[in-house]
Amino acid sequence: MDRDSRDMMLETAGRFFTERCGREVVNGVERGEWPAELWNEIEAMGLPLIAVPEEEGGAGGSLADMLALLRLAGAHAVPVPLAETALANLLLAAAGGAPKLGPVTLALGDLRLSGGRVSGRADRVPFASVADRFVAIVDKSLAVIAKANAKVMPRPSPAGEPYGSVAFDNAAVEFGGPSAVGAERAFELGAAMRAMQMAGAADRVLATVVEYSKQRVQFGRSISTFQAIQHMLAELASYVAATIAAAESAARDADEGGLAEGGRFSIAAAKSQASEFAQRIAAIAHQSMGAMGFTHEHILHHYTRRLWVWRRDFGSETFWGEKIGAAYARAGPQALWESMSGSKYAA
């Protein structure tokens, strides 16, 4: 997808999300209401197939195109598994499978594949309760399992989305084949996906807080003129800018380096940073807006609660920090400076 086509796609998707992913829809998902009409419209636009080749019925976009769309989805708190389905469809198409309509999610966990059947369990599976099928990667094999062959134990996330644990007991595979990526790489791509969603959500948090501070009047003037608020907004903006920059760098490196290997270090750094800053972004935002930001009626929680959830999805800052530390330890004493100076990245 060339730059003009991507810009047109993002502009169209942005208008659609603005019109169709309002407060009522997001709150409805938290009450257990599946927005079938919204999902059908998203499918009709071809968004879950953005990174699937045209010959497979997709939009023919790249990994970078998909991640750009997911940043936009994060900025609108899109309450359906667009991210999970888009990534699952990309992995399925890369394995030679044909994506089907319907919401899909990734089930990555302690799984075993033998004779075309999957056994094991995956925890914290996003949108497990509403997915029509699950895409699992066991070692270097990809397996698609229908919902009817899985046992879902719902456990909504703190953001109210239908997460849950999924158990497979000798479950028949709907499609199986050699995967283009291993389970560890699929987990990394999930982290890149979340980092971009967090970048979008963080950007929306900043915009929301800045707008509120301009409109809120105290002691006869806008609170945005108070030095204490200005300091808080400056700190918030720095965390948001760092989150966005790291996520965009990871998306670029992942795309340029290829589906199987690209951007491994950048993804680890981006997810570690996004997860670490998520709690600071949420704390400053709610503090800046005072009691108003804590009300359920305000939209701020749509983004801050998702930041809290996404912070843990596909590895927390601790998980990825340990990965980065281990990589530098293996690479030797010169690796840190070489990576910081741009001459070489830790392997």
C-alpha positions as CSV (number, residue, x, y, z in Angstrom):
1,M,0.0,0.0,0.0
2,D,1.6,3.3,-1.1
3,R,1.7,6.4,1.1
4,D,-1.3,8.0,-0.6
5,S,-3.4,4.9,-0.2
6,R,-2.4,4.5,3.4
7,D,-3.3,8.2,4.2
8,M,-6.7,7.8,2.5
9,M,-7.4,4.6,4.4
10,L,-6.4,6.2,7.7
11,E,-8.5,9.3,7.0
12,T,-11.6,7.2,6.1
13,A,-11.1,4.9,9.1
14,G,-10.6,7.9,11.4
15,R,-13.9,9.5,10.4
16,F,-15.7,6.2,10.8
17,F,-14.3,5.6,14.3
18,T,-15.2,9.1,15.3
19,E,-18.8,8.6,14.1
20,R,-19.4,5.0,15.2
21,C,-17.2,4.4,18.3
22,G,-18.8,6.8,20.7
23,R,-19.2,6.6,24.4
24,E,-22.4,4.6,24.2
25,V,-20.8,1.8,22.2
26,V,-17.7,1.6,24.4
27,N,-19.8,1.5,27.5
28,G,-22.2,-1.0,26.0
29,V,-19.3,-3.5,25.5
30,E,-18.5,-3.1,29.2
31,R,-22.1,-4.1,29.9
32,G,-21.6,-7.2,27.9
33,E,-23.3,-6.0,24.7
34,W,-21.5,-7.1,21.5
35,P,-21.7,-4.3,18.9
36,A,-22.5,-6.5,15.9
37,E,-23.4,-3.7,13.6
38,L,-20.1,-1.9,14.3
39,W,-18.1,-5.1,13.7
40,N,-20.0,-5.8,10.4
41,E,-19.2,-2.3,9.2
42,I,-15.6,-2.7,10.1
43,E,-15.5,-6.0,8.1
44,A,-17.3,-4.4,5.2
45,M,-14.5,-1.8,5.1
46,G,-11.9,-4.6,4.9
47,L,-10.0,-3.4,7.9
48,P,-9.4,-6.8,9.5
49,L,-7.8,-7.9,6.2
50,I,-5.6,-4.8,5.8
51,A,-2.3,-6.8,5.8
52,V,-3.7,-9.8,3.9
53,P,-2.5,-10.1,0.2
54,E,-5.0,-9.1,-2.4
55,E,-5.1,-12.5,-3.9
56,E,-6.4,-13.8,-0.6
57,G,-9.2,-11.2,-0.6
58,G,-7.3,-8.7,1.5
59,A,-6.3,-5.1,1.1
60,G,-2.7,-5.9,0.2
61,G,-1.2,-3.7,2.9
62,S,2.0,-4.2,4.9
63,L,2.7,-4.8,8.5
64,A,3.4,-1.0,8.8
65,D,0.0,-0.3,7.3
66,M,-1.7,-2.5,9.9
67,L,0.2,-1.0,12.8
68,A,-0.7,2.5,11.7
69,L,-4.4,1.5,11.6
70,L,-4.1,0.0,15.1
71,R,-2.6,3.2,16.5
72,L,-5.7,5.0,15.1
73,A,-7.9,2.3,16.7
74,G,-6.3,2.9,20.0
75,A,-6.9,6.6,19.8
76,H,-10.6,5.8,19.5
77,A,-10.8,3.0,22.1
78,V,-12.3,0.8,19.4
79,P,-14.1,-1.9,21.6
80,V,-13.9,-4.8,19.2
81,P,-11.0,-7.2,18.3
82,L,-9.8,-5.3,15.2
83,A,-6.2,-5.5,16.3
84,E,-6.3,-9.2,17.3
85,T,-8.2,-10.2,14.1
86,A,-5.9,-8.2,11.8
87,L,-2.8,-9.8,13.3
88,A,-4.3,-13.2,13.3
89,N,-5.3,-12.9,9.7
90,L,-1.9,-11.7,8.7
91,L,-0.3,-14.8,10.4
92,L,-2.9,-17.1,8.9
93,A,-2.4,-15.8,5.4
94,A,1.4,-16.0,5.8
95,A,0.9,-19.7,6.7
96,G,-1.1,-20.3,3.5
97,G,-4.5,-20.2,5.1
98,A,-7.5,-18.3,3.9
99,P,-9.0,-15.8,6.5
100,K,-12.7,-16.0,7.1
101,L,-15.2,-13.4,8.3
102,G,-15.8,-13.0,12.0
103,P,-13.8,-11.9,15.0
104,V,-10.6,-13.8,15.7
105,T,-8.1,-13.7,18.5
106,L,-4.7,-15.0,19.3
107,A,-4.4,-17.8,21.9
108,L,-0.7,-18.0,22.9
109,G,0.2,-20.1,25.9
110,D,1.1,-23.5,27.1
111,L,-0.2,-25.5,24.1
112,R,0.6,-28.8,22.5
113,L,-0.1,-29.8,18.9
114,S,-0.3,-33.5,17.9
115,G,-2.1,-35.2,15.1
116,G,-4.0,-32.1,14.1
117,R,-5.3,-31.6,17.6
118,V,-4.5,-28.9,20.2
119,S,-4.4,-29.3,23.9
120,G,-3.4,-26.9,26.6
121,R,-4.5,-23.5,28.0
122,A,-4.0,-19.9,27.2
123,D,-4.7,-17.1,29.8
124,R,-5.5,-13.4,29.4
125,V,-6.8,-14.0,25.8
126,P,-8.3,-10.7,24.5
127,F,-11.9,-10.9,23.3
128,A,-12.0,-14.6,24.1
129,S,-15.7,-14.5,24.8
130,V,-16.7,-13.1,21.4
131,A,-14.2,-14.7,19.1
132,D,-15.5,-17.1,16.4
133,R,-12.1,-18.9,16.3
134,F,-8.7,-18.9,17.8
135,V,-5.3,-18.7,16.1
136,A,-2.7,-20.6,18.0
137,I,1.0,-21.0,17.2
138,V,2.8,-24.0,18.7
139,D,6.5,-24.0,18.0
140,K,6.5,-23.4,14.3
141,S,3.0,-24.6,13.5
142,L,-0.1,-22.5,13.1
143,A,-3.5,-23.9,14.1
144,V,-7.0,-22.4,13.8
145,I,-9.5,-23.7,16.3
146,A,-13.2,-23.0,16.1
147,K,-15.0,-21.6,19.2
148,A,-17.1,-24.8,19.4
149,N,-13.9,-26.8,20.1
150,A,-12.6,-24.6,22.9
151,K,-13.7,-24.0,26.5
152,V,-13.8,-20.3,27.3
153,M,-13.7,-19.1,30.9
154,P,-14.7,-15.4,30.7
155,R,-12.9,-12.9,32.8
156,P,-13.5,-9.3,31.7
157,S,-10.5,-7.0,31.8
158,P,-10.4,-3.9,34.0
159,A,-11.4,-2.0,30.9
160,G,-14.6,-4.1,30.6
161,E,-13.6,-5.9,27.5
162,P,-14.4,-9.7,27.2
163,Y,-11.1,-11.2,28.1
164,G,-10.8,-14.8,29.4
165,S,-8.9,-18.0,29.6
166,V,-9.2,-20.6,26.8
167,A,-8.7,-24.4,27.3
168,F,-8.3,-26.9,24.5
169,D,-8.8,-30.6,25.2
170,N,-7.6,-32.5,22.1
171,A,-9.4,-29.9,20.1
172,A,-9.7,-30.5,16.3
173,V,-7.9,-28.0,14.1
174,E,-9.9,-26.2,11.5
175,F,-6.7,-25.3,9.6
176,G,-3.1,-26.2,10.3
177,G,0.2,-25.7,8.6
178,P,3.8,-24.5,9.0
179,S,3.8,-21.0,10.5
180,A,5.9,-18.1,9.0
181,V,6.8,-17.2,12.6
182,G,7.3,-19.1,15.9
183,A,5.3,-18.6,19.1
184,E,7.9,-16.2,20.5
185,R,7.8,-14.0,17.4
186,A,4.0,-14.0,17.4
187,F,4.2,-12.8,21.0
188,E,6.6,-10.0,19.8
189,L,4.2,-9.0,17.1
190,G,1.4,-8.8,19.6
191,A,3.6,-6.5,21.7
192,A,4.2,-4.3,18.7
193,M,0.4,-4.2,18.1
194,R,-0.2,-3.2,21.7
195,A,2.6,-0.6,21.7
196,M,0.9,1.2,18.8
197,Q,-2.5,1.0,20.4
198,M,-1.0,2.5,23.5
199,A,0.6,5.2,21.5
200,G,-2.8,6.1,20.1
201,A,-4.6,6.0,23.5
202,A,-1.8,8.0,25.1
203,D,-2.1,10.7,22.5
204,R,-5.9,10.9,23.0
205,V,-5.4,11.2,26.8
206,L,-3.0,14.2,26.3
207,A,-5.4,15.9,23.9
208,T,-8.3,15.3,26.3
209,V,-6.5,16.7,29.3
210,V,-5.2,19.8,27.4
211,E,-8.6,20.6,26.1
212,Y,-10.1,20.3,29.6
213,S,-7.4,22.5,31.2
214,K,-8.2,25.2,28.6
215,Q,-11.9,25.1,29.3
216,R,-11.9,24.7,33.1
217,V,-12.0,28.0,34.9
218,Q,-10.9,28.5,38.4
219,F,-10.4,31.7,40.3
220,G,-11.4,33.6,37.2
221,R,-9.0,32.1,34.7
222,S,-8.3,28.9,32.8
223,I,-6.4,26.3,34.9
224,S,-4.0,25.9,31.9
225,T,-2.4,29.2,33.0
226,F,-1.6,27.8,36.5
227,Q,2.1,26.9,36.8
228,A,1.4,23.6,38.6
229,I,-0.9,22.5,35.8
230,Q,1.6,23.5,33.1
231,H,4.3,21.5,34.8
232,M,2.0,18.4,34.9
233,L,1.0,18.9,31.3
234,A,4.6,19.2,30.2
235,E,5.5,16.0,32.0
236,L,2.5,14.2,30.5
237,A,3.4,15.4,27.0
238,S,7.0,14.1,27.4
239,Y,5.8,10.6,28.4
240,V,3.3,10.6,25.5
241,A,5.9,11.8,23.0
242,A,8.3,9.1,24.1
243,T,5.6,6.4,23.9
244,I,4.7,7.4,20.4
245,A,8.3,7.7,19.1
246,A,9.2,4.3,20.4
247,A,6.1,2.6,19.0
248,E,6.6,4.2,15.6
249,S,10.2,3.2,15.5
250,A,9.3,-0.4,16.4
251,A,6.6,-0.4,13.7
252,R,9.1,0.9,11.1
253,D,11.8,-1.6,12.1
254,A,9.4,-4.5,12.2
255,D,8.1,-3.7,8.7
256,E,11.5,-3.1,7.2
257,G,13.1,-6.2,8.8
258,G,10.4,-8.6,7.7
259,L,7.6,-10.5,9.4
260,A,9.9,-13.1,10.9
261,E,12.7,-11.0,12.3
262,G,12.2,-7.3,11.9
263,G,12.5,-4.9,14.8
264,R,13.0,-7.4,17.6
265,F,15.0,-5.0,19.8
266,S,12.8,-2.0,18.9
267,I,9.6,-3.9,19.8
268,A,11.0,-4.9,23.2
269,A,12.1,-1.3,23.9
270,A,8.8,0.1,22.7
271,K,6.6,-2.2,24.7
272,S,8.8,-1.8,27.8
273,Q,8.6,2.0,27.6
274,A,4.9,2.1,26.7
275,S,4.0,-0.2,29.7
276,E,6.2,1.8,32.1
277,F,4.8,5.1,31.0
278,A,1.2,3.9,30.9
279,Q,0.8,4.2,34.7
280,R,2.4,7.7,34.8
281,I,0.3,8.9,31.9
282,A,-2.9,7.7,33.6
283,A,-1.9,9.1,37.0
284,I,-1.1,12.6,35.7
285,A,-4.1,12.7,33.5
286,H,-6.5,11.9,36.3
287,Q,-4.7,14.3,38.7
288,S,-4.9,17.1,36.2
289,M,-8.6,16.7,35.7
290,G,-9.4,16.1,39.3
291,A,-12.8,14.6,40.2
292,M,-14.1,15.0,36.7
293,G,-11.6,12.6,35.3
294,F,-12.7,9.8,37.7
295,T,-16.4,9.9,36.7
296,H,-17.8,7.1,34.6
297,E,-19.6,9.7,32.4
298,H,-16.3,11.2,31.2
299,I,-14.4,9.5,28.3
300,L,-11.0,9.7,30.0
301,H,-11.4,6.3,31.6
302,H,-12.0,4.7,28.2
303,Y,-8.3,5.3,27.5
304,T,-6.6,5.2,30.9
305,R,-8.2,1.8,31.8
306,R,-7.1,0.4,28.4
307,L,-3.6,1.7,29.0
308,W,-3.6,-0.2,32.3
309,V,-4.8,-3.4,30.6
310,W,-2.5,-3.2,27.6
311,R,0.4,-2.5,29.9
312,R,0.3,-6.2,30.8
313,D,-0.8,-7.7,27.5
314,F,2.0,-9.4,25.6
315,G,4.5,-8.7,28.3
316,S,4.8,-6.0,30.9
317,E,7.7,-3.5,31.3
318,T,9.4,-6.0,33.6
319,F,9.1,-8.8,31.1
320,W,10.6,-6.8,28.3
321,G,13.1,-5.1,30.5
322,E,14.5,-8.5,31.4
323,K,14.6,-9.5,27.8
324,I,16.6,-6.4,26.9
325,G,19.0,-6.9,29.8
326,A,19.6,-10.5,28.9
327,A,20.3,-9.5,25.3
328,Y,22.9,-7.0,26.4
329,A,24.5,-9.4,28.8
330,R,24.9,-12.0,26.0
331,A,26.2,-9.3,23.6
332,G,29.1,-8.3,25.8
333,P,30.3,-5.1,27.5
334,Q,30.5,-2.9,24.4
335,A,26.9,-3.6,23.2
336,L,25.2,-0.9,25.3
337,W,27.3,1.9,23.9
338,E,27.2,0.6,20.4
339,S,23.4,0.4,20.4
340,M,23.0,3.9,21.9
341,S,25.4,5.4,19.4
342,G,23.6,3.7,16.5
343,S,26.6,1.6,15.4
344,K,25.0,-1.7,16.4
345,Y,22.0,-3.1,18.1
346,A,22.1,-5.8,20.8
347,A,21.3,-9.2,19.3
